[in-house]
Amino acid sequence: MAEKATVMTAPRLRSLRDFRLLYAGGLLAGLSAQLSALALPLLVLRATGSPAAAGTVGTVSGVAMLVSMLPAGAVADSAERRRLMMLTQGACAVLAGGLGAAVLLGAAPLVLILLVTAAGAVLTTLCGPAASGMLRAVVPRELLGAAASRFQARAAVARIAGPLLGGVLFGVHPALPFLAESAGLAVAVLCLAMLRTRSRPARGGARPLSRGELTAGIGFLWRSPFLRTTLLTFGFGMNAAFGGLMFAALALGSRGGASGLGAGTVVALSACGSLAGALIAPRVDVDGWSRLPLAATCWACAGLAGALALWQQTLFMGVAVGLCTALAAVASIKFLTLVLLATPDRLTGRVQSSASLVSSLATPLGPLTGGLLLGAAGPARAFAALGSVFLVCAAVMTWAPSVGSAPGPAPGPAPGAAPGAGSEAAPAPASDRE
């Protein structure tokens, strides 16, 4: 019966008009954002000739996102989410169009580029939690896992195609990626404008940016032993170890920077793994075994790291990284679905932002750790050390009592259901849900 229900999921999901619009708009927004992911540092490098200056683009973007994550969740839980998404994506379209015009006119100094980068990162961070709330509003509870998988696949496609297309457009003219980004975001805003669903959580008396409201998401996660342990182990520990594994594979595959083909192979197989995992996730039925995909991913990554300690051939490293990424995508989607179901609608934005913050804090540690291990211990011992981190994570996710029982669905209106007291989410008409 579970297999039959899974097979029936895809056509039912496609029949939801507002989900199709939300998906299409998000695909355009994600693809548009990825156009400038490569073009921005290339623009700085072209203008200054300094690799260090080009690297500041990523640093400024990362810092802006980290600083704005908790406030973004609080704002998303106090505003009408569709309107917030339209405002943020519309503002990003204006920023991208303005930067493209400045490049056309030859008036795009480094300061302007960094300001646009920081502002765009903040606006994107604001949009993310609101999108999670909208997903809950337009999708029935039983289809939420499949919807999350579609969103993950959508992001993977954007990460694969966006930088490539952005690089091609940049080669034609440096302004084109930003003008194309602006146009794509404008169409994404139009998709949001056509949504019939509205999503505004119940309002409390506290100010959105008060200390209590900002930390409410962290408090919710910390009070749940399963969520707390999983985030610290899988979200932080596994992310840091995988970042180190990825960096080590890239460094070795590129032969110390001499081969772009080797590094590109590792990156491409990792992206394909993420897409494959997102497509497989709806077919993985783990009801009643919430820890299973998380623990299995940790054990598999530990085994693959051990294999990499023995053999560092480029294609094999790419395949190993791709397998890790695919398994991690499946586990992440299952965990995201569980968190969305367990979170009260009024806390959706703050919980998602808090979970993202914990995971993001591990991002800079991975490459640094991988680089230090490679330099100090060599490839074999570096992969073995990273494998030991995966083993610790696997042991925790397998035997820790705190992850023995996952939280149940939050009380109140189910995602995608008609609103009750304390919710202003308006579902799509019944004709759009069948």
Secondary structure, 3 states (H helix, E strand, C coil): CHHHHHHHHHHHHHCCHHHHHHHHHHHHHHHHHHHHHHHHHHHHHHHHCCHHHHHHHHHHHHHHHHHHHHHHHHHHCCCCHHHHHHHHHHHHHHHHHHHHHHHHCCCCCHHHHHHHHHHHHHHHHHHHHHHHHHHHHHCCHHHHHHHHHHHHHHHHHHHHHHHHHHHHHHHHCCCHHHHHHHHHHHHHHHHHHCCCCECCECCCCCCCCCHHHHCHHHHHHHHCHHHHHHHHHHHHHHHHHHHHHHHHHHHHHCCCCCCHHHHHHHHHHHHHHHHHHHHHHHHCCCCCCCCHHHHHHHHHHHHHHHHHHHCCCHHHHHHHHHHHHHHHHHHHHHHHHHHHHHCCHHHHHHHHHHHHHHHHHCCCHHHHHHHHHHHHHHHHHHHHHHHHHHHHHHHHHHHCHHHCCCCCCCCCCCCCCCCCCCECCECCCHHHCC
